[in-house]
Protein backbone atom coordinates (compact mmCIF):
# COMPACT_ATOMS: atom_id res chain seq x y z
CA UNK A 1 0.00 0.00 0.00
CA UNK A 2 1.11 3.56 -0.60
CA UNK A 3 0.81 6.46 1.81
CA UNK A 4 -0.12 9.80 0.25
CA UNK A 5 0.54 11.94 3.32
CA UNK A 6 4.17 11.47 4.43
CA UNK A 7 4.97 12.98 7.77
CA UNK A 8 7.88 15.36 7.77
CA UNK A 9 11.00 14.10 9.43
CA UNK A 10 13.46 15.69 11.77
CA UNK A 11 15.49 18.11 9.68
CA UNK A 12 19.20 17.48 9.69
CA UNK A 13 22.22 17.99 7.50
CA UNK A 14 23.50 15.10 5.36
CA UNK A 15 26.01 14.23 8.05
CA UNK A 16 23.27 14.05 10.69
CA UNK A 17 24.78 16.93 12.69
CA UNK A 18 23.84 20.58 12.49
CA UNK A 19 26.05 23.51 13.34
CA UNK A 20 24.32 24.53 16.65
CA UNK A 21 25.34 21.19 18.16
CA UNK A 22 28.96 21.70 17.11
CA UNK A 23 28.87 25.23 18.52
CA UNK A 24 27.48 23.99 21.86
CA UNK A 25 30.14 21.30 22.18
CA UNK A 26 32.86 23.84 21.30
CA UNK A 27 31.64 26.24 23.98
CA UNK A 28 31.30 23.41 26.53
CA UNK A 29 34.89 22.23 25.96
CA UNK A 30 36.22 25.77 26.04
CA UNK A 31 34.56 26.25 29.43
CA UNK A 32 35.94 22.93 30.65
CA UNK A 33 39.54 24.00 29.97
CA UNK A 34 38.88 27.53 31.21
CA UNK A 35 37.34 26.42 34.53
CA UNK A 36 39.60 23.41 35.04
CA UNK A 37 41.80 25.21 37.61
CA UNK A 38 38.73 26.45 39.54
CA UNK A 39 36.38 23.46 39.65
CA UNK A 40 36.73 19.92 40.93
CA UNK A 41 36.15 16.83 38.79
CA UNK A 42 32.48 16.40 39.79
CA UNK A 43 31.55 19.95 38.74
CA UNK A 44 33.46 19.62 35.47
CA UNK A 45 31.51 16.45 34.70
CA UNK A 46 28.24 18.36 35.28
CA UNK A 47 29.37 20.94 32.73
CA UNK A 48 30.00 18.14 30.21
CA UNK A 49 26.56 16.71 30.96
CA UNK A 50 24.95 20.11 30.36
CA UNK A 51 26.67 20.37 26.98
CA UNK A 52 25.45 16.90 26.04
CA UNK A 53 21.84 17.78 26.90
CA UNK A 54 21.93 21.05 24.94
CA UNK A 55 23.62 19.52 21.89
CA UNK A 56 21.05 16.70 21.77
CA UNK A 57 18.42 19.21 20.70
CA UNK A 58 20.08 19.36 17.26
CA UNK A 59 21.36 15.80 16.83
CA UNK A 60 19.89 12.58 15.50
CA UNK A 61 19.69 9.72 18.06
CA UNK A 62 22.72 7.84 16.71
CA UNK A 63 24.96 10.92 16.51
CA UNK A 64 23.79 12.19 19.90
CA UNK A 65 24.70 8.96 21.72
CA UNK A 66 27.93 8.54 19.73
CA UNK A 67 29.04 12.14 20.41
CA UNK A 68 28.25 11.81 24.12
CA UNK A 69 30.31 8.61 24.37
CA UNK A 70 33.27 10.08 22.46
CA UNK A 71 33.32 13.23 24.60
CA UNK A 72 33.15 11.24 27.84
CA UNK A 73 36.20 9.28 26.67
CA UNK A 74 37.90 12.57 25.77
CA UNK A 75 36.98 13.91 29.21
CA UNK A 76 38.72 10.90 30.74
CA UNK A 77 41.86 11.66 28.70
CA UNK A 78 41.97 15.36 29.51
CA UNK A 79 40.67 15.70 33.06
CA UNK A 80 40.56 12.41 34.99
CA UNK A 81 43.89 11.60 36.76
CA UNK A 82 46.26 10.40 35.51
CA UNK A 83 45.75 12.90 32.70
CA UNK A 84 46.69 12.26 29.06
CA UNK A 85 45.92 8.62 29.66
CA UNK A 86 42.93 6.31 29.42
CA UNK A 87 43.94 4.64 32.67
CA UNK A 88 41.30 4.98 35.39
CA UNK A 89 41.82 4.54 39.11
CA UNK A 90 39.42 1.73 39.95
CA UNK A 91 38.90 2.89 43.53
CA UNK A 92 38.36 6.59 42.71
CA UNK A 93 37.11 7.47 39.25
CA UNK A 94 35.75 4.34 37.57
CA UNK A 95 32.24 4.81 38.98
CA UNK A 96 32.25 8.47 37.93
CA UNK A 97 33.29 7.59 34.39
CA UNK A 98 30.74 4.79 34.00
CA UNK A 99 27.99 7.00 35.42
CA UNK A 100 28.90 9.78 33.00
CA UNK A 101 28.71 7.41 30.02
CA UNK A 102 25.34 5.99 31.06
CA UNK A 103 23.77 9.31 32.09
CA UNK A 104 25.03 11.10 28.97
CA UNK A 105 23.66 8.37 26.74
CA UNK A 106 20.28 8.23 28.50
CA UNK A 107 19.78 11.99 28.53
CA UNK A 108 20.87 12.33 24.91
CA UNK A 109 18.41 9.63 23.84
CA UNK A 110 15.56 11.12 25.92
CA UNK A 111 16.14 14.61 24.54
CA UNK A 112 16.07 13.30 20.98
CA UNK A 113 12.89 11.31 21.60
CA UNK A 114 11.27 14.35 23.21
CA UNK A 115 12.17 16.49 20.20
CA UNK A 116 10.79 13.90 17.78
CA UNK A 117 7.55 13.66 19.79
CA UNK A 118 7.17 17.46 19.64
CA UNK A 119 7.75 17.42 15.87
CA UNK A 120 5.16 14.65 15.48
CA UNK A 121 2.59 16.64 17.47
CA UNK A 122 3.35 19.73 15.40
CA UNK A 123 2.97 17.76 12.16
CA UNK A 124 -0.32 16.35 13.38
CA UNK A 125 -1.66 19.79 14.28
CA UNK A 126 -0.58 21.23 10.93
CA UNK A 127 -2.18 18.33 9.07
CA UNK A 128 -5.41 18.72 11.04
CA UNK A 129 -5.54 22.47 10.40
CA UNK A 130 -4.82 21.98 6.72
CA UNK A 131 -7.44 19.25 6.27
CA UNK A 132 -10.07 21.24 8.15
CA UNK A 133 -9.44 24.40 6.12
CA UNK A 134 -9.43 22.62 2.77
CA UNK A 135 -12.53 20.55 3.58
CA UNK A 136 -14.51 23.58 4.74
CA UNK A 137 -13.47 25.51 1.63
CA UNK A 138 -14.63 22.60 -0.54
CA UNK A 139 -18.12 22.34 0.92
CA UNK A 140 -19.63 25.55 -0.47
CA UNK A 141 -18.50 25.15 -4.11
CA UNK A 142 -19.34 21.44 -3.98
CA UNK A 143 -22.86 22.16 -2.78
CA UNK A 144 -23.26 24.65 -5.63
CA UNK A 145 -21.95 22.18 -8.23
CA UNK A 146 -24.18 19.37 -6.95
CA UNK A 147 -27.23 21.64 -6.94
CA UNK A 148 -26.66 22.90 -10.49
CA UNK A 149 -25.76 19.42 -11.78
CA UNK A 150 -28.95 17.96 -10.29
CA UNK A 151 -31.04 20.68 -11.92
CA UNK A 152 -29.38 20.22 -15.32
CA UNK A 153 -29.72 16.45 -15.05
CA UNK A 154 -33.47 16.80 -14.56
CA UNK A 155 -33.71 19.22 -17.50
CA UNK A 156 -31.85 16.82 -19.81
CA UNK A 157 -34.06 13.95 -18.65
CA UNK A 158 -37.21 15.91 -19.53
CA UNK A 159 -35.72 16.87 -22.91
CA UNK A 160 -34.70 13.30 -23.68
CA UNK A 161 -31.10 14.40 -24.30
CA UNK A 162 -29.37 11.11 -23.47
CA UNK A 163 -25.83 12.22 -24.31
CA UNK A 164 -25.87 15.26 -22.03
CA UNK A 165 -27.87 13.33 -19.44
CA UNK A 166 -25.09 10.74 -19.21
CA UNK A 167 -22.39 13.42 -18.99
CA UNK A 168 -24.28 15.25 -16.25
CA UNK A 169 -24.83 11.98 -14.37
CA UNK A 170 -21.05 11.41 -14.34
CA UNK A 171 -20.46 14.97 -13.08
CA UNK A 172 -23.05 14.51 -10.34
CA UNK A 173 -21.68 11.10 -9.33
CA UNK A 174 -18.11 12.37 -9.06
CA UNK A 175 -19.23 15.51 -7.22
CA UNK A 176 -21.10 13.39 -4.69
CA UNK A 177 -18.03 11.19 -4.29
CA UNK A 178 -15.88 14.24 -3.57
CA UNK A 179 -18.54 15.48 -1.16
CA UNK A 180 -18.42 12.16 0.73
CA UNK A 181 -14.63 12.37 0.91
CA UNK A 182 -14.90 15.92 2.26
CA UNK A 183 -17.42 14.85 4.89
CA UNK A 184 -15.20 11.91 5.86
CA UNK A 185 -12.20 14.22 6.32
CA UNK A 186 -14.18 16.66 8.47
CA UNK A 187 -15.58 13.83 10.56
CA UNK A 188 -12.13 12.30 11.02
CA UNK A 189 -10.70 15.63 12.20
CA UNK A 190 -13.64 16.12 14.54
CA UNK A 191 -13.26 12.66 16.07
CA UNK A 192 -9.57 13.35 16.61
CA UNK A 193 -10.38 16.09 19.12
CA UNK A 194 -9.79 14.88 22.67
CA UNK A 195 -12.61 16.98 24.13
CA UNK A 196 -15.22 15.57 21.74
CA UNK A 197 -18.60 14.90 23.36
CA UNK A 198 -20.78 12.68 21.18
CA UNK A 199 -24.53 13.20 21.38
CA UNK A 200 -25.61 9.59 21.90
CA UNK A 201 -29.08 8.09 22.21
CA UNK A 202 -30.77 4.70 22.19
CA UNK A 203 -30.85 3.43 18.62
CA UNK A 204 -32.04 0.34 16.78
CA UNK A 205 -29.42 -1.71 14.94
CA UNK A 206 -32.05 -2.64 12.36
CA UNK A 207 -32.77 1.02 11.57
CA UNK A 208 -29.07 1.87 11.41
CA UNK A 209 -28.39 -0.93 8.91
CA UNK A 210 -31.49 0.02 6.94
CA UNK A 211 -30.33 3.64 6.62
CA UNK A 212 -26.80 2.65 5.53
CA UNK A 213 -28.07 0.10 2.99
CA UNK A 214 -30.60 2.61 1.60
CA UNK A 215 -27.87 5.22 1.00
CA UNK A 216 -25.64 2.71 -0.77
CA UNK A 217 -28.50 1.36 -2.91
CA UNK A 218 -29.26 4.90 -4.04
CA UNK A 219 -25.69 5.30 -5.30
CA UNK A 220 -25.41 1.83 -6.83
CA UNK A 221 -29.00 0.81 -7.65
CA UNK A 222 -28.01 -2.29 -9.63
CA UNK A 223 -25.94 -3.84 -6.83
CA UNK A 224 -27.32 -6.54 -4.55
CA UNK A 225 -26.93 -5.61 -0.87
CA UNK A 226 -28.37 -8.14 1.58
CA UNK A 227 -29.21 -7.26 5.17
CA UNK A 228 -29.91 -9.56 8.09
CA UNK A 229 -30.88 -8.57 11.65
CA UNK A 230 -32.45 -10.98 14.18
CA UNK A 231 -35.48 -10.01 16.22
CA UNK A 232 -35.26 -8.58 19.74
CA UNK A 233 -31.74 -7.25 19.29
CA UNK A 234 -30.84 -4.90 22.19
CA UNK A 235 -30.81 -1.16 21.55
CA UNK A 236 -27.48 0.55 21.09
CA UNK A 237 -26.32 3.63 23.04
CA UNK A 238 -24.61 5.43 20.16
CA UNK A 239 -24.45 8.35 17.76
CA UNK A 240 -26.68 6.95 15.02
CA UNK A 241 -25.42 9.18 12.19
CA UNK A 242 -21.82 8.16 12.87
CA UNK A 243 -22.65 4.45 12.95
CA UNK A 244 -24.60 4.83 9.70
CA UNK A 245 -21.58 6.58 8.18
CA UNK A 246 -19.32 3.79 9.43
CA UNK A 247 -21.45 1.05 7.84
CA UNK A 248 -21.90 3.12 4.68
CA UNK A 249 -18.12 3.36 4.29
CA UNK A 250 -17.70 -0.39 4.85
CA UNK A 251 -20.46 -1.26 2.37
CA UNK A 252 -19.07 1.19 -0.18
CA UNK A 253 -15.63 -0.38 0.29
CA UNK A 254 -17.07 -3.88 -0.24
CA UNK A 255 -18.87 -2.78 -3.40
CA UNK A 256 -15.70 -1.30 -4.89
CA UNK A 257 -13.51 -4.33 -4.29
CA UNK A 258 -15.85 -7.18 -5.21
CA UNK A 259 -17.36 -8.37 -8.52
CA UNK A 260 -20.56 -6.52 -9.53
CA UNK A 261 -22.52 -9.80 -9.81
CA UNK A 262 -21.70 -10.81 -6.22
CA UNK A 263 -23.83 -9.65 -3.25
CA UNK A 264 -22.58 -7.64 -0.28
CA UNK A 265 -24.04 -8.82 3.01
CA UNK A 266 -24.61 -6.68 6.13
CA UNK A 267 -25.59 -8.32 9.42
CA UNK A 268 -25.90 -7.54 13.11
CA UNK A 269 -25.93 -10.11 15.91
CA UNK A 270 -25.62 -10.14 19.69
CA UNK A 271 -22.12 -11.30 20.62
CA UNK A 272 -21.85 -11.56 24.39
CA UNK A 273 -21.92 -8.03 25.77
CA UNK A 274 -21.55 -6.52 22.31
CA UNK A 275 -23.53 -6.09 19.13
CA UNK A 276 -21.42 -7.17 16.18
CA UNK A 277 -22.02 -5.55 12.80
CA UNK A 278 -20.44 -7.44 9.89
CA UNK A 279 -19.99 -6.40 6.25
CA UNK A 280 -18.98 -9.29 3.99
CA UNK A 281 -18.01 -9.29 0.32
CA UNK A 282 -17.01 -11.97 -2.20
CA UNK A 283 -13.99 -10.16 -3.60
CA UNK A 284 -10.34 -11.16 -3.79
CA UNK A 285 -9.82 -10.79 -0.04
CA UNK A 286 -7.29 -8.56 1.64
CA UNK A 287 -3.77 -10.00 1.62
CA UNK A 288 -2.27 -10.66 5.09
CA UNK A 289 0.53 -8.12 4.56
CA UNK A 290 -2.05 -5.38 3.87
CA UNK A 291 -4.28 -6.13 6.86
CA UNK A 292 -1.69 -4.67 9.25
CA UNK A 293 -1.87 -1.17 7.75
CA UNK A 294 -5.31 -1.07 6.17
CA UNK A 295 -6.77 1.12 8.94
CA UNK A 296 -3.93 3.66 8.81
CA UNK A 297 -4.69 7.13 7.46
CA UNK A 298 -3.92 7.86 3.80
CA UNK A 299 -3.02 4.27 2.94
CA UNK A 300 -4.08 3.32 -0.59
CA UNK A 301 -3.79 0.28 -2.81
CA UNK A 302 -1.29 0.39 -5.64
CA UNK A 303 -2.73 0.59 -9.19
CA UNK A 304 -1.06 -2.74 -10.02
CA UNK A 305 -3.05 -4.53 -7.30
CA UNK A 306 -6.31 -2.92 -8.46
CA UNK A 307 -5.56 -4.11 -11.98
CA UNK A 308 -4.78 -7.59 -10.66
CA UNK A 309 -8.13 -7.64 -8.84
CA UNK A 310 -9.85 -6.30 -11.99
CA UNK A 311 -11.32 -3.36 -10.10
CA UNK A 312 -12.94 -1.03 -12.61
CA UNK A 313 -14.30 1.64 -10.25
CA UNK A 314 -12.21 4.83 -10.89
CA UNK A 315 -12.81 5.93 -7.29
CA UNK A 316 -11.49 2.67 -5.80
CA UNK A 317 -8.14 4.11 -4.75
CA UNK A 318 -9.78 7.01 -2.90
CA UNK A 319 -7.62 9.03 -0.53
CA UNK A 320 -7.19 6.41 2.18
CA UNK A 321 -9.38 7.75 5.00
CA UNK A 322 -12.57 5.68 4.78
CA UNK A 323 -11.37 2.78 6.94
CA UNK A 324 -9.46 5.17 9.20
CA UNK A 325 -12.72 6.99 9.88
CA UNK A 326 -14.43 3.66 10.58
CA UNK A 327 -11.81 2.88 13.22
CA UNK A 328 -12.12 6.38 14.73
CA UNK A 329 -15.92 6.09 14.99
CA UNK A 330 -15.60 2.65 16.55
CA UNK A 331 -13.06 3.84 19.12
CA UNK A 332 -15.26 6.85 19.96
CA UNK A 333 -17.93 4.30 20.95
CA UNK A 334 -15.46 2.17 22.98
CA UNK A 335 -15.77 -0.59 20.41
CA UNK A 336 -13.44 -2.50 18.11
CA UNK A 337 -13.14 -3.17 14.39
CA UNK A 338 -11.43 -6.21 12.90
CA UNK A 339 -10.80 -7.66 9.46
CA UNK A 340 -11.09 -11.32 8.53
CA UNK A 341 -10.04 -12.19 5.01
CA UNK A 342 -9.18 -15.19 2.89
CA UNK A 343 -7.33 -14.42 -0.35
CA UNK A 344 -9.56 -15.20 -3.29
CA UNK A 345 -12.69 -15.73 -1.17
CA UNK A 346 -13.59 -12.32 0.22
CA UNK A 347 -13.31 -10.16 3.32
CA UNK A 348 -15.40 -9.45 6.40
CA UNK A 349 -15.15 -6.28 8.48
CA UNK A 350 -16.63 -6.75 11.94
CA UNK A 351 -17.51 -3.86 14.24
CA UNK A 352 -18.27 -4.71 17.87
CA UNK A 353 -20.05 -2.07 19.95
CA UNK A 354 -20.73 -2.54 23.67
CA UNK A 355 -24.28 -3.15 24.90
CA UNK A 356 -25.19 -0.74 27.67
CA UNK A 357 -27.76 -1.29 30.40
CA UNK A 358 -30.71 1.00 29.65
CA UNK A 359 -31.23 1.85 33.31
CA UNK A 360 -27.61 3.06 33.67
CA UNK A 361 -28.40 6.16 31.62
CA UNK A 362 -30.03 9.01 33.59
CA UNK A 363 -31.54 10.33 30.36
CA UNK A 364 -33.47 7.07 29.88
CA UNK A 365 -34.65 7.01 33.52
Secondary structure as the mmCIF struct_conf table of DSSP 4:
data_model
#
loop_
_struct_conf.conf_type_id
_struct_conf.id
_struct_conf.beg_label_comp_id
_struct_conf.beg_label_asym_id
_struct_conf.beg_label_seq_id
_struct_conf.end_label_comp_id
_struct_conf.end_label_asym_id
_struct_conf.end_label_seq_id
STRN STRN1 UNK A 2 UNK A 3
BEND BEND1 UNK A 4 UNK A 5
HELX_LH_PP_P HELX_LH_PP_P1 UNK A 6 UNK A 11
TURN_TY1_P TURN_TY1_P1 UNK A 14 UNK A 15
BEND BEND2 UNK A 16 UNK A 16
STRN STRN2 UNK A 17 UNK A 17
HELX_RH_AL_P HELX_RH_AL_P1 UNK A 19 UNK A 35
TURN_TY1_P TURN_TY1_P2 UNK A 36 UNK A 38
BEND BEND3 UNK A 39 UNK A 39
HELX_RH_AL_P HELX_RH_AL_P2 UNK A 41 UNK A 55
HELX_RH_3T_P HELX_RH_3T_P1 UNK A 56 UNK A 58
STRN STRN3 UNK A 59 UNK A 59
HELX_RH_AL_P HELX_RH_AL_P3 UNK A 61 UNK A 79
BEND BEND4 UNK A 80 UNK A 85
TURN_TY1_P TURN_TY1_P3 UNK A 90 UNK A 93
HELX_RH_AL_P HELX_RH_AL_P4 UNK A 94 UNK A 159
TURN_TY1_P TURN_TY1_P4 UNK A 160 UNK A 160
HELX_RH_AL_P HELX_RH_AL_P5 UNK A 162 UNK A 191
TURN_TY1_P TURN_TY1_P5 UNK A 192 UNK A 192
TURN_TY1_P TURN_TY1_P6 UNK A 194 UNK A 195
STRN STRN4 UNK A 201 UNK A 203
HELX_RH_AL_P HELX_RH_AL_P6 UNK A 205 UNK A 219
BEND BEND5 UNK A 220 UNK A 220
TURN_TY1_P TURN_TY1_P7 UNK A 221 UNK A 222
BEND BEND6 UNK A 223 UNK A 223
STRN STRN5 UNK A 225 UNK A 229
TURN_TY1_P TURN_TY1_P8 UNK A 231 UNK A 232
HELX_LH_PP_P HELX_LH_PP_P2 UNK A 233 UNK A 235
STRN STRN6 UNK A 236 UNK A 238
HELX_RH_AL_P HELX_RH_AL_P7 UNK A 240 UNK A 256
TURN_TY1_P TURN_TY1_P9 UNK A 257 UNK A 257
BEND BEND7 UNK A 258 UNK A 258
TURN_TY1_P TURN_TY1_P10 UNK A 260 UNK A 261
BEND BEND8 UNK A 262 UNK A 262
STRN STRN7 UNK A 264 UNK A 271
TURN_TY1_P TURN_TY1_P11 UNK A 272 UNK A 273
STRN STRN8 UNK A 274 UNK A 280
BEND BEND9 UNK A 283 UNK A 284
HELX_RH_AL_P HELX_RH_AL_P8 UNK A 288 UNK A 291
TURN_TY1_P TURN_TY1_P12 UNK A 292 UNK A 295
BEND BEND10 UNK A 296 UNK A 296
TURN_TY1_P TURN_TY1_P13 UNK A 297 UNK A 298
STRN STRN9 UNK A 299 UNK A 300
HELX_RH_AL_P HELX_RH_AL_P9 UNK A 303 UNK A 308
TURN_TY1_P TURN_TY1_P14 UNK A 309 UNK A 310
TURN_TY1_P TURN_TY1_P15 UNK A 314 UNK A 315
BEND BEND11 UNK A 316 UNK A 317
BEND BEND12 UNK A 320 UNK A 320
HELX_RH_AL_P HELX_RH_AL_P10 UNK A 322 UNK A 332
TURN_TY1_P TURN_TY1_P16 UNK A 333 UNK A 334
STRN STRN10 UNK A 336 UNK A 342
TURN_TY1_P TURN_TY1_P17 UNK A 343 UNK A 345
STRN STRN11 UNK A 346 UNK A 354
HELX_RH_3T_P HELX_RH_3T_P2 UNK A 358 UNK A 360
TURN_TY1_P TURN_TY1_P18 UNK A 362 UNK A 364
#
